[in-house]
Amino acid sequence: MPNVRGGENMRVLSTSDGGPASYYRVAQMSYDSVADLRAGIASDDGRSTIADIANFATGGATLGSPSTEGYPVSPRGS
């Protein structure tokens, strides 16, 4: 998909208390800006990528656009 700066695909093992997870996988894709995200999604490749999700996420999928803007990350131990 255009404009993606980085990404990860993770399997959800359980909830924090060890119970069954509501989600099977979480994919995280990073962009330099919200404008880059929106342009990537609006592109032909972006639309076809989103349409393809139904071919392998047979239990359904939830797409979201979270942001870390305004939430500075503290160094470990502080």
Secondary structure, DSSP 8 states (H G I E B T S, - for coil): -TT--EEEEEE----TTS---S-SEEEEEE-SSHHHHHHHHHSHHHHHHHHHHHHH-TT---------TT-----TT-
